[in-house]
Amino acid sequence: MTTPHAPIRQALDLAHRSVGLSEPNPRVGCVLVGPDGAVLGQGHTQEAGGPHAEIVALRDAAAAGREVRGATAYVTLEPCAHHGRTGPCCEALVTAGIRKVVASVGDPNPLVGGRGFERLRAAGIEVETGPGAAEARELNLGFFSRMVRGTPWVRLKVAASLDGRTGLEDGTSQWITSEGARADGHAWRARAGALLTGIGTVLQDDPRLDVRLAPTPRQPPLALVDSRLELPLTARLFVPGRPLWIYTAQPRSPKWQALEDRGAEVIALPGPGGKVDLAALLRDLAMREVNELHVEAGHKLNGSLVREGLVDELLLYLAPKLIGLGQPIAGFGPLSALDQALPLQFVSTESVGVDLRVVARVTGRDRF
């Protein structure tokens, strides 16, 4: 694989700083380089409604009194060409007199989809694409998923013993993994567009499901699968100002109204057997601009997501201990043949304190 040249490498590093900040916008970095090779300005996409990477880089150069006319802009995603929360970045580059744009990858947003490149070329700006494409796409896999498939990238987070048990038979699960693994898990929570859990987990643990053990500029919205509307009005999930979306199979009722009075939004998506239609839930979350969905649930909801083919990736924290009989990672099956097993590919394995973090991707799920 070709190593991106230095300015794109620098832009990619900047793009990583947008993780957990720019949602639902993509994570983008930009570096402006003068004809003599000097860096004139740089930046990354800010919070939604804030400036995109190109604008931050142009402002950085202006603040330092550096002239960018004739410069090359190295950017990790095609500059936008539409009016959204902000103005089109391609117009800002044209106005600034940029000579050339080197972009890692095109924008999958149908509102952009090559129009940014077209506008730049129409203005006489040379456009090159490709350097750093794989990393830029991987960094924005959730954004690409939402734009191309119409659903978020679904990441199933599980803390388990080495023999794959997430709790004792009675549901006790605090704590199987170490404090270091829990802090690392909170960092993954922070990058998500929303967190998803099931009513079983809430009734068992009454979790807050927020980001406490890692720095974050925002608390991700929370989605709950609660087919029968069993959520107690005293649950710790209710936090003023934090969106709570409750998906149910029940029609409007006094309990529905009581939950809304507590600040939640209740959405009826009935599916077969009195359960929530999980595929429809993912489509609804995409409409709410969720790029990455971080799932922390019990074996029943995990099993349903796996069984329905809705899981893209697993984030596993494995503790160096054996539990024996207990609750599994995902309750699905039984399978009648081994070739029916869910095929996975290891993305990474890394020690986190005394535990092992494994990221495993469902084979083929990233081909879109």
Residue pairs with C-beta under 8 A, 6 or more apart in sequence:
1 134
2 131
3 9
4 12
4 104
4 131
4 132
4 135
5 131
7 31
7 33
7 39
7 72
7 74
7 102
8 31
8 74
8 76
8 102
8 104
8 131
8 132
9 132
10 29
10 31
10 39
10 42
10 74
11 29
11 30
11 31
11 42
11 53
11 74
11 75
11 76
11 104
11 132
12 29
12 76
12 104
12 132
12 135
12 136
12 139
13 29
14 29
14 30
14 31
14 42
14 43
14 44
14 53
15 27
15 28
15 29
15 44
15 45
15 53
15 76
15 136
15 139
16 27
16 29
16 139
17 29
17 44
18 25
18 26
18 27
18 28
18 29
18 44
18 45
18 46
18 53
19 27
19 139
19 191
20 190
20 191
20 216
20 217
20 218
21 45
21 46
21 47
21 217
21 218
22 28
22 44
22 45
22 46
22 47
22 48
23 48
23 193
23 218
23 220
23 289
23 291
24 48
24 143
24 146
24 193
24 289
24 290
24 291
25 45
25 48
25 52
25 85
25 143
26 45
26 77
26 107
26 140
26 143
27 44
27 45
27 76
27 139
27 140
27 143
28 44
28 45
28 52
28 53
28 75
28 76
28 77
29 42
29 43
29 44
29 45
29 53
29 75
29 76
30 42
30 43
30 44
30 53
30 54
30 56
30 57
30 73
30 74
30 75
30 76
31 39
31 41
31 42
31 57
31 73
31 74
31 75
32 39
32 40
32 41
32 42
32 57
32 58
32 60
32 61
32 68
32 71
32 72
32 73
32 74
32 98
33 39
33 40
33 71
33 72
33 74
34 40
34 66
34 68
34 70
34 71
35 70
35 71
35 99
40 61
40 64
40 66
40 67
40 68
40 71
41 57
41 58
41 59
41 60
41 61
41 62
41 64
41 66
41 68
42 56
42 57
42 60
43 51
43 53
43 54
43 55
43 56
43 57
43 59
43 60
44 53
44 56
45 51
45 52
45 53
45 56
46 52
46 56
47 217
47 218
48 85
49 85
49 86
50 86
51 59
51 86
52 79
52 80
52 86
52 89
53 75
53 76
53 89
54 73
54 75
54 79
54 89
54 92
54 93
55 86
55 89
55 92
57 73
58 68
58 92
58 93
58 96
61 67
61 68
68 96
68 97
68 98
69 96
69 97
69 98
69 99
70 97
70 98
70 99
71 97
71 98
71 99
72 98
72 99
72 100
72 101
72 102
73 79
73 93
73 98
73 100
73 101
73 102
74 102
75 101
75 102
75 103
75 104
76 103
76 104
76 105
76 132
76 136
76 139
77 103
77 104
77 105
77 106
77 107
77 136
77 140
78 103
78 105
78 106
78 107
78 112
78 114
78 116
78 117
78 129
79 88
79 89
79 90
79 93
79 101
79 103
79 116
79 120
80 88
80 89
80 90
80 107
80 109
80 111
80 112
80 116
81 88
81 89
81 90
81 91
81 111
81 112
81 115
81 116
81 118
81 119
82 88
82 109
82 111
82 112
82 115
84 111
88 116
88 119
89 116
90 116
90 119
90 120
91 119
93 101
93 120
93 125
94 119
94 120
94 123
94 125
98 125
99 125
99 126
100 125
100 126
100 127
100 128
101 117
101 120
101 125
101 126
101 127
101 128
102 128
102 129
102 131
103 117
103 127
103 128
103 129
104 129
104 130
104 131
104 132
104 133
104 135
104 136
104 137
105 129
105 130
105 132
105 133
105 136
105 137
106 112
106 113
106 114
106 117
106 129
107 113
107 116
108 143
108 144
108 147
108 148
109 147
110 147
117 127
117 129
120 127
121 127
137 144
140 291
141 153
141 292
141 366
142 152
142 153
142 193
142 290
142 291
142 292
142 293
143 291
144 368
145 151
145 152
145 153
145 291
145 312
145 368
146 152
146 153
146 286
146 289
146 290
146 291
148 368
149 368
150 283
150 286
151 279
151 282
151 283
151 285
151 286
151 310
152 193
152 194
152 282
152 285
152 286
152 290
152 291
152 292
152 293
153 291
153 292
153 293
153 312
153 313
154 282
154 293
154 295
154 305
154 310
154 311
154 312
154 313
155 188
155 192
155 292
155 293
155 294
155 295
155 312
155 313
155 314
155 315
156 295
156 302
156 305
156 306
156 311
156 313
156 314
156 315
156 330
157 185
157 188
157 294
157 295
157 296
157 314
157 315
157 316
157 317
158 166
158 302
158 314
158 315
158 316
158 317
158 329
159 166
159 173
159 175
159 176
159 177
159 181
159 182
159 185
159 317
159 319
160 166
160 176
160 177
160 316
160 317
160 318
160 319
160 329
161 176
161 318
161 319
161 321
161 322
161 323
161 326
162 318
162 319
162 320
162 321
162 322
163 322
163 323
163 324
164 328
164 329
165 176
165 323
165 324
165 325
165 326
165 327
165 328
166 173
166 176
166 298
166 299
166 326
166 327
166 328
166 329
167 173
167 176
167 326
167 327
168 323
168 326
168 327
169 325
169 326
169 327
171 204
171 298
171 327
173 205
173 327
174 205
175 182
176 319
176 321
176 323
177 317
177 318
177 319
177 355
178 319
178 352
178 353
178 354
178 355
179 353
180 352
180 353
180 354
180 355
181 317
181 319
181 352
181 353
181 355
181 357
182 213
183 213
183 214
184 214
184 317
184 352
184 357
185 213
185 315
185 317
186 211
186 212
186 213
186 214
187 213
187 214
188 294
188 315
189 195
189 209
189 210
189 211
189 214
189 220
189 294
189 296
190 211
190 214
190 215
190 216
190 218
190 220
191 292
191 294
192 220
192 292
192 293
192 294
193 220
193 221
193 285
193 289
193 290
193 291
193 292
193 293
194 220
194 221
194 222
194 223
194 245
194 285
194 288
194 290
194 293
194 294
195 209
195 220
195 221
195 222
195 223
195 293
195 294
195 295
195 296
196 222
196 223
196 224
196 225
196 293
196 294
196 295
196 296
196 297
197 207
197 209
197 222
197 223
197 224
197 225
197 295
197 296
197 297
197 301
198 224
198 225
198 226
198 297
198 298
198 300
198 301
199 224
199 225
199 226
199 227
199 228
199 230
199 231
200 297
200 298
200 300
200 301
201 207
201 296
201 297
201 298
201 301
202 224
202 226
202 231
202 235
202 237
203 230
203 232
204 298
206 235
206 236
207 236
207 237
207 296
208 236
208 237
208 239
209 222
209 237
209 296
210 219
210 239
210 242
211 219
211 220
219 239
219 242
220 294
221 242
221 243
221 244
221 245
221 288
221 290
222 237
222 242
222 243
222 244
222 245
223 245
223 246
223 247
223 281
223 285
223 293
224 231
224 237
224 244
224 245
224 246
224 247
225 247
225 276
225 278
225 281
225 297
225 301
226 246
226 247
226 248
226 276
227 248
227 249
227 250
227 274
227 275
227 276
228 248
228 249
228 250
228 274
229 246
229 248
229 250
229 253
229 255
229 256
229 259
229 266
231 237
231 246
231 259
231 264
233 258
233 259
233 262
237 244
238 244
238 262
238 263
238 264
240 263
243 265
244 263
244 264
244 265
245 264
245 265
245 267
245 285
245 288
246 259
246 264
246 265
246 266
246 267
247 267
247 269
247 276
247 281
247 284
248 256
248 266
248 267
248 268
248 269
248 276
249 268
249 269
249 270
249 271
249 274
249 275
249 276
250 256
250 268
250 270
251 268
252 268
256 266
259 266
260 266
267 284
269 276
269 277
269 280
269 281
269 284
270 276
270 277
271 277
271 278
271 280
275 304
278 304
278 305
278 308
278 310
279 308
279 310
282 293
282 310
285 293
295 301
295 302
295 305
295 311
297 305
298 327
299 327
299 328
299 329
299 330
299 331
300 331
302 329
302 330
302 331
303 328
303 330
303 331
303 332
304 332
305 311
305 330
306 330
306 332
306 342
307 332
311 342
311 362
311 365
312 361
312 362
312 365
312 366
313 347
313 359
313 360
313 361
313 362
313 365
314 344
314 358
314 359
314 360
314 361
314 362
315 357
315 358
315 359
316 329
316 357
316 358
316 359
316 360
317 352
317 355
317 356
317 357
317 358
318 355
318 356
318 357
318 358
319 354
319 355
320 354
320 355
320 356
335 341
342 362
343 362
343 363
343 364
344 360
344 361
344 362
344 363
345 360
345 361
345 362
345 363
346 358
346 359
346 360
347 359
347 360
347 361
348 357
348 358
348 359
349 356
349 357
349 358
349 359
350 356
350 357
351 357
